[in-house]
Amino acid sequence: MDDLDATLLRLTKNLAILREREAKYAGHAPLDLLTRIEDYQTALALVEHARTGRLARPDLEAELARTEPGLPPVLPL
């Protein structure tokens, strides 16, 4: 497994955890949680583009650096 695959797997797991947290709020999740979910969805799409060659590695890193707040880990790495 290369580093993009590992990143994709980690992001997917973290997004699943965030979605579980969102579900516990029954439609009333805090805005910061919803923002983190959106950031993870964006990051997943960017990594997938990089895996398929539609996005260069430096561009991926630049785009990921723009996310709020830089995608802090949900799970320990």
C-alpha positions as CSV (number, residue, x, y, z in Angstrom):
1,M,0.0,0.0,0.0
2,D,1.5,3.4,-1.0
3,D,1.2,6.5,1.1
4,L,-1.8,7.9,-0.9
5,D,-3.7,4.6,-0.3
6,A,-2.8,4.8,3.4
7,T,-3.9,8.5,3.5
8,L,-7.2,7.6,1.8
9,L,-7.8,4.8,4.3
10,R,-7.0,7.0,7.3
11,L,-9.3,9.8,6.0
12,T,-12.1,7.3,5.3
13,K,-11.8,6.0,8.9
14,N,-11.7,9.4,10.4
15,L,-14.7,10.5,8.3
16,A,-16.7,7.5,9.5
17,I,-16.0,8.4,13.1
18,L,-17.1,12.0,12.5
19,R,-20.3,10.8,10.8
20,E,-21.0,8.7,13.9
21,R,-20.6,11.7,16.1
22,E,-22.9,13.7,13.8
23,A,-25.5,11.0,14.0
24,K,-25.6,11.3,17.8
25,Y,-26.8,14.8,17.5
26,A,-29.9,13.8,15.5
27,G,-29.8,16.6,13.0
28,H,-28.4,19.2,15.5
29,A,-24.7,18.7,15.1
30,P,-22.5,21.7,15.9
31,L,-21.1,23.7,13.1
32,D,-17.5,22.9,13.8
33,L,-18.3,19.2,13.4
34,L,-20.1,19.7,10.1
35,T,-17.2,21.8,8.9
36,R,-14.7,19.0,9.8
37,I,-16.9,16.5,7.9
38,E,-16.9,18.7,4.9
39,D,-13.1,19.1,5.1
40,Y,-12.7,15.4,5.2
41,Q,-15.0,14.9,2.2
42,T,-12.9,17.5,0.3
43,A,-9.7,15.8,1.3
44,L,-10.9,12.4,0.2
45,A,-11.8,13.8,-3.2
46,L,-8.4,15.4,-3.6
47,V,-6.5,12.3,-2.6
48,E,-8.6,10.3,-5.0
49,H,-7.7,12.7,-7.8
50,A,-4.0,12.4,-6.9
51,R,-4.3,8.6,-6.9
52,T,-5.7,8.6,-10.4
53,G,-3.1,11.2,-11.7
54,R,-5.6,14.0,-12.1
55,L,-3.8,16.1,-9.4
56,A,-0.1,16.5,-9.0
57,R,1.4,15.7,-5.6
58,P,2.5,19.3,-4.9
59,D,-1.0,20.5,-5.8
60,L,-2.5,18.0,-3.5
61,E,-0.3,19.1,-0.6
62,A,-1.2,22.7,-1.2
63,E,-4.9,22.0,-1.3
64,L,-4.8,19.9,1.8
65,A,-2.9,22.7,3.6
66,R,-5.9,25.0,3.0
67,T,-8.4,22.9,4.8
68,E,-9.8,24.1,8.1
69,P,-8.0,23.4,10.5
70,G,-5.5,21.4,8.5
71,L,-7.4,18.1,9.1
72,P,-6.3,17.3,12.6
73,P,-6.2,13.6,13.2
74,V,-9.3,12.0,14.7
75,L,-7.6,8.7,15.1
76,P,-4.0,8.4,16.4
77,L,-1.6,7.9,13.5
